[in-house]
Amino acid sequence: MSRLLLVHHAPTSVVAELADRVEAGAHDEEVTGVEVVVRDALSASPEDVLAADGLVLGTPANFGYMSGALKHFFDSVFLQVGGSLSDDGSAASGAGASTPFGLWVHGRYDTTGATRSVLTITGALPWRQAAGVLEVVGDVDRRARDAAYELGATLAALVSPDA
């Protein structure tokens, strides 16, 4: 059985709604053979990441950046899960990028900086972006709920051994 890890920080009901829809999509009845593991960004461990065949990350946009909780997640797992830095300390390209991941970001007014900050870090991990970033600004409407569901279902289907 494959494992899809959902790591997110959902401190508000609006952000939690997106997390719930991504999780629901990951459990879509048409996708089989996938165990879905959900971890709050503050409790996800390197072992969780190393045991995963794919990931979905989620964060609110806070002051033009990802949440502190998701940043803590990256700080806590980066080197243990294969992150690499260049000699000057900048992020190096993820060597042998193979683990598929998806990302959703919610912002009240903007998501640009939060998205950029996550993608900069994931670019230095052995992960590959397997779906477009779901960026939701303002209220979560039907389109956003549907897109969140689709993101979860897409990543689950990608890691399914039955695909």
Backbone as a chain_set.jsonl record, in Angstrom:
{"seq": "MSRLLLVHHAPTSVVAELADRVEAGAHDEEVTGVEVVVRDALSASPEDVLAADGLVLGTPANFGYMSGALKHFFDSVFLQVGGSLSDDGSAASGAGASTPFGLWVHGRYDTTGATRSVLTITGALPWRQAAGVLEVVGDVDRRARDAAYELGATLAALVSPDA", "coords": {"N": [[0.849, -1.18, 0.0], [0.533, 2.214, -0.807], [1.581, 5.409, 0.513], [0.229, 8.54, 1.247], [1.102, 11.629, 2.393], [-0.291, 14.25, 4.146], [0.52, 17.403, 5.006], [-0.061, 20.15, 6.913], [-0.93, 23.506, 7.987], [-3.546, 24.691, 9.62], [-5.031, 27.047, 10.936], [-7.433, 28.452, 11.033], [-11.009, 28.414, 10.437], [-11.572, 28.727, 7.741], [-9.189, 28.011, 6.425], [-8.957, 25.444, 7.418], [-11.127, 24.28, 6.173], [-10.235, 24.029, 3.525], [-8.132, 22.207, 3.947], [-9.616, 20.001, 4.815], [-11.068, 19.414, 2.486], [-9.011, 18.717, 0.699], [-8.105, 16.422, 1.991], [-10.442, 14.857, 1.806], [-10.556, 14.499, -0.973], [-8.237, 12.98, -1.31], [-9.116, 10.633, -0.276], [-10.832, 9.727, -2.196], [-13.194, 7.548, -3.614], [-12.553, 6.256, -5.974], [-9.87, 5.969, -6.002], [-7.553, 3.649, -5.062], [-5.659, 1.603, -2.744], [-4.124, 3.382, -1.274], [-2.869, 4.762, 1.615], [-3.815, 7.382, 3.622], [-2.214, 9.809, 5.414], [-2.458, 12.226, 7.842], [-0.927, 15.096, 9.059], [-0.4, 17.678, 11.34], [1.508, 20.567, 10.704], [3.274, 21.182, 12.761], [3.71, 18.787, 14.016], [4.579, 16.868, 12.229], [7.054, 14.561, 11.179], [10.507, 13.729, 10.253], [10.486, 10.975, 9.781], [7.837, 10.535, 9.041], [7.819, 11.805, 6.546], [9.796, 10.377, 5.132], [8.576, 7.911, 4.962], [6.581, 8.346, 3.196], [5.022, 8.187, -0.022], [4.186, 10.246, -1.497], [3.289, 13.721, -1.16], [1.152, 16.284, 0.183], [1.115, 19.625, 0.736], [0.027, 22.288, 2.855], [-0.834, 25.67, 3.577], [-1.546, 28.787, 5.241], [-1.175, 32.104, 3.925], [0.96, 34.222, 5.45], [1.71, 37.398, 6.164], [3.013, 37.663, 3.69], [4.423, 35.284, 3.492], [4.939, 31.725, 4.027], [3.172, 29.91, 6.622], [4.403, 30.085, 9.993], [4.386, 27.603, 11.2], [4.513, 25.746, 9.039], [7.005, 26.459, 8.068], [8.544, 25.713, 10.265], [8.176, 22.944, 10.069], [9.63, 22.417, 7.668], [12.19, 23.287, 8.538], [12.64, 21.367, 10.476], [12.78, 18.914, 9.151], [14.347, 19.068, 6.864], [17.235, 18.433, 6.245], [17.303, 15.741, 7.03], [15.6, 14.477, 5.246], [16.763, 14.597, 2.813], [17.31, 17.143, 1.833], [19.243, 19.695, 0.233], [21.972, 21.987, 0.281], [23.674, 24.686, -1.327], [27.169, 25.604, -1.628], [27.241, 28.247, -0.841], [25.209, 28.406, 0.93], [22.67, 28.683, -0.058], [19.602, 27.263, -1.37], [20.008, 24.189, -2.974], [19.408, 22.487, -6.043], [17.013, 19.902, -5.863], [18.322, 16.787, -5.834], [17.816, 14.051, -7.952], [15.009, 14.24, -7.963], [12.077, 12.804, -7.007], [9.854, 12.199, -5.37], [6.493, 12.889, -5.536], [4.721, 15.96, -5.07], [2.145, 18.182, -3.911], [0.671, 21.448, -3.497], [-1.208, 23.707, -1.538], [-2.335, 27.014, -0.941], [-3.662, 29.506, 1.111], [-4.755, 32.815, 1.159], [-5.691, 35.941, 2.553], [-5.514, 38.265, 1.061], [-3.426, 37.918, -0.741], [-1.188, 35.507, -2.175], [1.284, 35.187, -3.189], [3.992, 35.511, -2.081], [4.021, 33.511, -0.109], [3.627, 31.17, -1.611], [5.924, 31.268, -3.25], [7.938, 31.041, -1.285], [7.558, 28.44, -0.251], [7.941, 26.879, -2.585], [10.583, 27.475, -3.149], [11.959, 26.173, -1.09], [11.084, 23.496, -1.441], [12.244, 23.03, -3.858], [14.813, 22.368, -3.234], [14.723, 19.894, -2.279], [14.394, 16.307, -2.661], [12.05, 16.128, -4.287], [9.278, 16.362, -6.565], [7.245, 18.69, -8.178], [3.984, 17.852, -8.676], [1.523, 18.73, -9.377], [-0.35, 21.649, -10.221], [-0.051, 24.627, -8.238], [-2.499, 25.253, -5.853], [-3.941, 28.173, -5.314], [-5.729, 30.154, -3.205], [-7.574, 32.988, -2.726], [-9.117, 35.032, -0.391], [-12.529, 34.307, 0.413], [-13.516, 30.854, 0.672], [-14.86, 29.378, -1.949], [-17.178, 27.443, -3.984], [-15.699, 26.662, -6.267], [-13.062, 26.728, -5.263], [-13.259, 24.797, -3.238], [-13.822, 22.519, -4.794], [-11.478, 22.427, -6.334], [-9.581, 21.95, -4.339], [-10.341, 19.421, -3.477], [-9.837, 18.022, -5.842], [-7.047, 18.332, -5.987], [-6.173, 16.762, -3.79], [-7.177, 14.245, -4.642], [-5.789, 13.911, -7.045], [-3.058, 13.719, -6.246], [-3.219, 11.439, -4.642], [-4.005, 9.551, -6.551], [-1.722, 9.554, -8.146], [0.185, 8.289, -6.53], [-0.921, 5.855, -6.12], [-0.704, 2.339, -6.125], [-2.258, 1.006, -7.847], [-2.603, 2.455, -10.07]], "CA": [[0.0, 0.0, 0.0], [1.262, 3.48, -0.87], [1.229, 6.359, 1.563], [0.184, 9.961, 0.913], [1.216, 12.429, 3.604], [-0.818, 15.61, 4.074], [1.111, 18.233, 6.053], [-0.638, 21.489, 6.77], [-1.212, 24.347, 9.144], [-4.9, 25.198, 9.356], [-5.424, 27.674, 12.195], [-8.751, 29.086, 10.966], [-12.021, 27.55, 9.818], [-11.457, 28.849, 6.281], [-8.045, 27.209, 6.006], [-9.301, 24.064, 7.757], [-12.04, 23.784, 5.135], [-9.405, 23.59, 2.397], [-7.443, 20.986, 4.377], [-10.616, 18.925, 4.819], [-11.404, 19.057, 1.101], [-7.862, 17.99, 0.152], [-8.148, 15.083, 2.582], [-11.572, 14.137, 1.2], [-10.136, 14.097, -2.314], [-7.252, 11.903, -1.186], [-9.883, 9.428, 0.045], [-11.811, 9.488, -3.257], [-13.481, 6.11, -3.729], [-11.969, 5.697, -7.2], [-8.441, 5.764, -5.771], [-7.375, 2.527, -4.141], [-4.296, 1.227, -2.392], [-3.392, 4.521, -0.717], [-3.101, 5.154, 3.0], [-3.683, 8.827, 3.761], [-1.749, 10.182, 6.744], [-2.581, 13.676, 8.009], [-0.134, 15.614, 10.167], [-0.239, 19.112, 11.524], [2.887, 20.92, 10.366], [4.111, 21.203, 13.96], [3.957, 17.437, 14.529], [5.12, 15.989, 11.182], [8.453, 14.215, 11.459], [11.253, 13.199, 9.115], [10.041, 9.608, 9.539], [6.593, 10.641, 8.267], [8.164, 12.172, 5.171], [10.537, 9.281, 4.508], [7.651, 6.795, 4.74], [5.554, 8.775, 2.241], [5.251, 8.064, -1.461], [3.781, 11.534, -2.038], [2.914, 14.685, -0.129], [0.406, 17.501, -0.112], [1.423, 20.643, 1.739], [-0.953, 23.363, 2.897], [-0.47, 26.762, 4.472], [-2.055, 30.132, 4.988], [-0.163, 33.112, 3.608], [1.084, 35.117, 6.598], [2.635, 38.508, 5.937], [3.791, 37.413, 2.489], [5.269, 34.11, 3.662], [4.216, 30.559, 4.529], [2.974, 29.968, 8.066], [5.546, 29.704, 10.815], [4.304, 26.167, 11.453], [5.053, 25.018, 7.894], [8.448, 26.741, 8.06], [9.097, 24.838, 11.303], [8.211, 21.615, 9.468], [10.781, 22.346, 6.773], [13.407, 23.375, 9.347], [12.788, 20.14, 11.261], [12.974, 17.704, 8.344], [15.07, 19.361, 5.627], [18.438, 17.641, 6.0], [17.037, 14.323, 7.229], [14.846, 13.905, 4.12], [17.515, 14.739, 1.574], [17.483, 18.522, 1.38], [20.643, 20.024, -0.031], [22.319, 23.401, 0.195], [24.878, 25.003, -2.09], [28.289, 26.05, -0.801], [26.966, 29.582, -0.305], [24.094, 28.319, 1.871], [21.377, 28.764, -0.734], [19.011, 25.968, -1.695], [20.499, 23.523, -4.172], [18.339, 21.721, -6.687], [16.788, 18.565, -5.313], [18.922, 15.759, -6.671], [16.995, 12.869, -8.14], [13.645, 14.55, -7.54], [11.184, 11.714, -7.366], [8.631, 12.161, -4.579], [5.565, 13.909, -6.016], [4.045, 16.761, -4.057], [1.227, 19.242, -4.298], [0.651, 22.553, -2.541], [-2.299, 24.678, -1.536], [-2.052, 28.202, -0.132], [-4.795, 30.413, 1.26], [-4.426, 34.156, 1.634], [-6.816, 36.868, 2.615], [-5.361, 39.233, -0.024], [-2.369, 37.562, -1.682], [-0.516, 34.244, -1.861], [2.516, 35.14, -3.976], [5.196, 35.274, -1.275], [3.925, 32.206, 0.557], [3.869, 30.153, -2.629], [7.332, 31.342, -3.64], [8.792, 30.54, -0.208], [7.447, 26.974, -0.203], [8.55, 26.287, -3.778], [12.032, 27.619, -3.035], [12.455, 25.096, -0.229], [10.84, 22.187, -2.062], [13.194, 22.898, -4.963], [16.074, 21.839, -2.71], [14.413, 18.564, -1.761], [14.247, 15.327, -3.748], [10.622, 16.092, -4.573], [8.905, 17.008, -7.823], [5.891, 19.257, -8.15], [3.19, 16.975, -9.526], [0.25, 19.393, -9.676], [-0.268, 23.094, -10.084], [-0.331, 25.151, -6.9], [-3.839, 25.783, -5.623], [-3.876, 29.428, -4.572], [-7.076, 30.638, -2.926], [-7.562, 34.302, -2.095], [-10.431, 35.41, 0.121], [-13.419, 33.238, 0.866], [-13.45, 29.562, -0.008], [-16.116, 29.158, -2.666], [-17.329, 26.097, -4.552], [-14.56, 26.396, -7.154], [-11.902, 26.431, -4.423], [-13.502, 23.495, -2.598], [-13.661, 21.494, -5.824], [-10.062, 22.365, -6.71], [-8.874, 21.321, -3.228], [-10.676, 17.996, -3.583], [-9.111, 17.512, -7.004], [-5.631, 18.261, -5.635], [-5.988, 15.563, -2.98], [-7.423, 13.062, -5.468], [-4.71, 13.8, -8.026], [-1.852, 13.201, -5.617], [-3.484, 10.058, -4.24], [-3.971, 8.723, -7.766], [-0.325, 9.451, -8.597], [0.955, 7.351, -5.718], [-1.635, 4.585, -6.027], [-0.06, 1.229, -6.832], [-3.232, 0.494, -8.798], [-2.732, 3.407, -11.186]], "C": [[0.893, 1.24, 0.0], [0.767, 4.413, 0.226], [1.315, 7.793, 1.032], [0.157, 10.729, 2.219], [0.681, 13.833, 3.34], [-0.263, 16.368, 5.267], [0.576, 19.636, 5.87], [-0.693, 22.216, 8.1], [-2.537, 25.025, 8.836], [-5.473, 25.832, 10.618], [-6.81, 28.327, 12.198], [-9.734, 28.146, 10.278], [-11.933, 27.595, 8.292], [-10.325, 27.96, 5.766], [-8.31, 25.73, 6.301], [-10.247, 23.463, 6.72], [-11.259, 23.297, 3.913], [-8.687, 22.285, 2.743], [-8.404, 19.795, 4.345], [-10.964, 18.469, 3.409], [-10.255, 18.315, 0.419], [-7.872, 16.566, 0.694], [-9.284, 14.256, 1.984], [-11.21, 13.656, -0.201], [-9.139, 12.955, -2.284], [-7.921, 10.568, -0.871], [-10.922, 9.111, -1.031], [-11.967, 7.981, -3.485], [-12.882, 5.465, -4.976], [-10.469, 5.446, -7.064], [-8.288, 4.674, -4.72], [-5.9, 2.295, -3.843], [-3.464, 2.342, -1.803], [-3.829, 4.765, 0.719], [-2.862, 6.663, 3.082], [-3.344, 9.136, 5.213], [-1.773, 11.7, 6.825], [-1.781, 14.099, 9.235], [-0.203, 17.138, 10.168], [1.234, 19.423, 11.28], [3.81, 20.926, 11.585], [4.43, 19.804, 14.485], [4.51, 16.476, 13.484], [6.613, 15.785, 11.409], [9.179, 13.786, 10.183], [10.814, 11.768, 8.769], [8.736, 9.59, 8.737], [6.904, 10.888, 6.793], [8.851, 11.011, 4.454], [9.654, 8.072, 4.213], [6.608, 7.103, 3.667], [5.997, 8.553, 0.797], [4.871, 9.341, -2.195], [3.332, 12.423, -0.896], [1.995, 15.75, -0.695], [0.664, 18.439, 1.054], [0.361, 21.726, 1.694], [-0.581, 24.407, 3.924], [-1.305, 28.007, 4.202], [-0.878, 31.024, 4.593], [-0.163, 34.101, 4.769], [2.14, 36.172, 6.322], [3.57, 38.232, 4.769], [4.686, 36.199, 2.56], [4.393, 32.925, 4.067], [4.032, 30.713, 6.035], [4.258, 29.569, 8.789], [5.565, 28.211, 11.083], [4.861, 25.37, 10.276], [6.556, 25.26, 7.768], [9.151, 25.869, 9.096], [9.209, 23.399, 10.775], [9.437, 21.479, 8.57], [12.093, 22.39, 7.552], [13.694, 22.06, 10.07], [13.142, 18.91, 10.423], [13.978, 17.867, 7.208], [16.264, 18.434, 5.374], [18.179, 16.143, 6.114], [16.311, 13.675, 6.047], [15.506, 14.18, 2.775], [17.636, 16.137, 1.031], [18.951, 18.831, 1.171], [20.817, 21.527, -0.2], [23.584, 23.566, -0.641], [25.963, 25.466, -1.131], [28.04, 27.411, -0.167], [25.776, 29.593, 0.661], [22.725, 28.438, 1.232], [20.881, 27.359, -1.067], [19.591, 25.437, -2.996], [19.338, 22.747, -4.78], [18.243, 20.342, -6.07], [17.311, 17.516, -6.266], [17.995, 14.557, -6.769], [15.557, 13.063, -7.699], [12.685, 13.464, -7.981], [9.87, 11.723, -6.592], [7.684, 13.26, -5.051], [4.934, 14.671, -4.854], [3.109, 17.756, -4.712], [1.202, 20.277, -3.184], [-0.627, 23.346, -2.689], [-1.948, 25.784, -0.558], [-3.309, 29.057, -0.085], [-4.304, 31.745, 1.793], [-5.667, 35.023, 1.657], [-6.742, 37.822, 1.424], [-4.368, 38.811, -1.099], [-1.723, 36.248, -1.239], [0.884, 34.157, -2.471], [3.748, 34.788, -3.152], [5.181, 33.926, -0.59], [4.211, 31.084, -0.435], [5.343, 30.118, -3.004], [8.234, 30.745, -2.549], [8.736, 29.013, -0.103], [8.16, 26.347, -1.396], [10.068, 26.434, -3.784], [12.609, 26.478, -2.203], [12.253, 23.738, -0.886], [11.773, 21.955, -3.249], [14.537, 22.347, -4.535], [15.882, 20.468, -2.071], [14.267, 17.591, -2.922], [12.773, 15.066, -4.065], [10.394, 16.73, -5.94], [7.465, 17.493, -7.706], [5.053, 18.494, -9.168], [1.828, 17.546, -9.876], [0.467, 20.885, -9.531], [-0.613, 23.518, -8.664], [-1.766, 25.668, -6.859], [-3.696, 27.009, -4.736], [-5.292, 29.972, -4.447], [-6.951, 31.951, -2.172], [-8.984, 34.641, -1.658], [-11.232, 34.209, 0.573], [-13.244, 31.969, 0.043], [-14.818, 29.31, -0.638], [-16.142, 27.742, -3.241], [-16.158, 25.732, -5.449], [-13.336, 26.005, -6.348], [-12.059, 25.077, -3.729], [-13.297, 22.358, -3.588], [-12.192, 21.319, -6.212], [-9.234, 21.704, -5.599], [-9.111, 19.815, -3.237], [-9.863, 17.365, -4.71], [-7.617, 17.389, -6.722], [-5.36, 17.001, -4.813], [-6.148, 14.29, -3.791], [-6.294, 12.837, -6.469], [-3.459, 13.209, -7.404], [-2.048, 11.755, -5.155], [-3.43, 9.131, -5.446], [-2.535, 8.532, -8.261], [0.463, 8.432, -7.807], [0.296, 5.984, -5.607], [-0.887, 3.477, -6.773], [-0.98, 0.633, -7.9], [-3.386, 1.38, -10.019], [-2.129, 2.856, -12.464]], "O": [[1.886, 1.3, 0.724], [-0.314, 4.23, 0.786], [2.321, 8.204, 0.454], [-0.714, 10.505, 3.059], [1.139, 14.521, 2.427], [-0.543, 16.016, 6.413], [0.737, 20.242, 4.811], [-0.528, 21.633, 9.171], [-2.637, 25.831, 7.91], [-6.304, 25.227, 11.295], [-7.306, 28.713, 13.256], [-9.328, 27.193, 9.612], [-12.197, 26.591, 7.629], [-10.495, 27.24, 4.782], [-7.927, 24.863, 5.516], [-10.171, 22.27, 6.425], [-11.593, 22.263, 3.336], [-8.64, 21.364, 1.927], [-8.038, 18.709, 3.896], [-11.135, 17.275, 3.164], [-10.491, 17.387, -0.354], [-7.67, 15.612, -0.057], [-9.099, 13.075, 1.688], [-11.525, 12.525, -0.571], [-9.184, 12.062, -3.131], [-7.371, 9.505, -1.159], [-11.813, 8.295, -0.792], [-10.982, 7.245, -3.538], [-12.724, 4.245, -5.022], [-9.867, 4.787, -7.913], [-8.833, 4.776, -3.621], [-5.018, 2.73, -4.584], [-2.235, 2.275, -1.821], [-5.013, 4.953, 0.999], [-1.817, 7.154, 2.655], [-4.085, 8.775, 6.126], [-1.185, 12.384, 5.987], [-1.938, 13.531, 10.316], [-0.078, 17.787, 9.129], [2.105, 18.621, 11.618], [5.012, 20.697, 11.446], [5.326, 19.649, 15.314], [4.881, 15.355, 13.833], [7.336, 16.71, 11.779], [8.548, 13.514, 9.162], [10.777, 11.398, 7.596], [8.548, 8.742, 7.865], [6.324, 10.257, 5.91], [8.526, 10.7, 3.308], [9.956, 7.293, 3.309], [5.84, 6.224, 3.274], [7.167, 8.708, 0.448], [5.192, 9.506, -3.372], [3.032, 11.945, 0.198], [2.044, 16.078, -1.881], [0.453, 18.083, 2.214], [-0.152, 22.052, 0.623], [-0.08, 24.088, 5.003], [-1.72, 28.251, 3.069], [0.274, 30.718, 4.901], [-1.178, 34.743, 5.04], [3.33, 35.865, 6.254], [4.764, 38.524, 4.835], [5.623, 36.082, 1.771], [3.226, 33.11, 4.414], [4.673, 31.563, 6.654], [5.081, 28.819, 8.265], [6.635, 27.611, 11.184], [5.607, 24.413, 10.484], [7.298, 24.351, 7.397], [10.233, 25.343, 8.834], [10.212, 22.724, 11.005], [10.2, 20.522, 8.705], [13.01, 21.62, 7.265], [14.853, 21.686, 10.252], [13.741, 17.966, 10.936], [14.417, 16.865, 6.642], [16.282, 17.721, 4.37], [18.771, 15.356, 5.376], [16.394, 12.461, 5.861], [14.885, 14.017, 1.725], [18.027, 16.316, -0.122], [19.809, 18.283, 1.863], [19.958, 22.23, -0.734], [24.452, 22.692, -0.658], [25.698, 25.693, 0.049], [28.558, 27.704, 0.911], [25.379, 30.649, 1.151], [21.712, 28.304, 1.919], [21.645, 26.395, -1.047], [19.656, 26.151, -3.996], [18.389, 22.396, -4.08], [19.253, 19.695, -5.791], [16.806, 17.37, -7.379], [17.453, 14.103, -5.761], [14.95, 12.157, -7.127], [12.498, 13.231, -9.175], [8.853, 11.285, -7.129], [8.027, 14.44, -4.977], [4.652, 14.104, -3.798], [3.252, 18.118, -5.879], [1.654, 20.018, -2.069], [-1.08, 23.628, -3.799], [-1.357, 25.548, 0.496], [-3.944, 29.303, -1.11], [-3.537, 31.801, 2.754], [-6.582, 34.839, 0.855], [-7.769, 38.159, 0.836], [-4.444, 39.279, -2.235], [-1.721, 35.925, -0.051], [1.584, 33.162, -2.286], [4.474, 33.856, -3.498], [6.215, 33.264, -0.498], [4.955, 30.153, -0.126], [5.942, 29.044, -3.066], [9.185, 30.027, -2.857], [9.763, 28.37, 0.112], [8.907, 25.383, -1.231], [10.766, 25.603, -4.365], [13.626, 25.889, -2.567], [13.166, 22.912, -0.886], [12.059, 20.811, -3.603], [15.322, 21.905, -5.373], [16.779, 19.952, -1.404], [14.037, 18.014, -4.055], [12.323, 13.92, -4.1], [11.203, 17.529, -6.411], [6.591, 16.789, -7.199], [5.359, 18.482, -10.36], [1.058, 16.912, -10.598], [1.358, 21.329, -8.807], [-1.378, 22.844, -7.973], [-2.187, 26.428, -7.731], [-3.371, 26.899, -3.554], [-5.968, 30.22, -5.445], [-6.311, 32.025, -1.123], [-9.929, 34.552, -2.443], [-10.68, 33.219, 1.054], [-12.87, 32.015, -1.129], [-15.801, 29.06, 0.058], [-15.231, 26.949, -3.005], [-15.672, 24.602, -5.397], [-12.639, 25.054, -6.702], [-11.105, 24.303, -3.643], [-12.67, 21.35, -3.261], [-11.722, 20.196, -6.396], [-8.285, 20.976, -5.891], [-8.184, 19.032, -3.028], [-9.274, 16.297, -4.54], [-6.983, 16.435, -7.174], [-4.423, 16.258, -5.105], [-5.356, 13.358, -3.653], [-5.892, 11.699, -6.71], [-2.858, 12.295, -7.969], [-1.132, 10.94, -5.268], [-2.866, 8.04, -5.364], [-2.183, 7.455, -8.743], [1.335, 7.767, -8.367], [0.888, 5.053, -5.061], [-0.486, 3.661, -7.922], [-0.541, -0.143, -8.749], [-4.199, 1.1, -10.9], [-2.151, 3.525, -13.497]]}, "num_chains": 1, "name": "protein.A"}
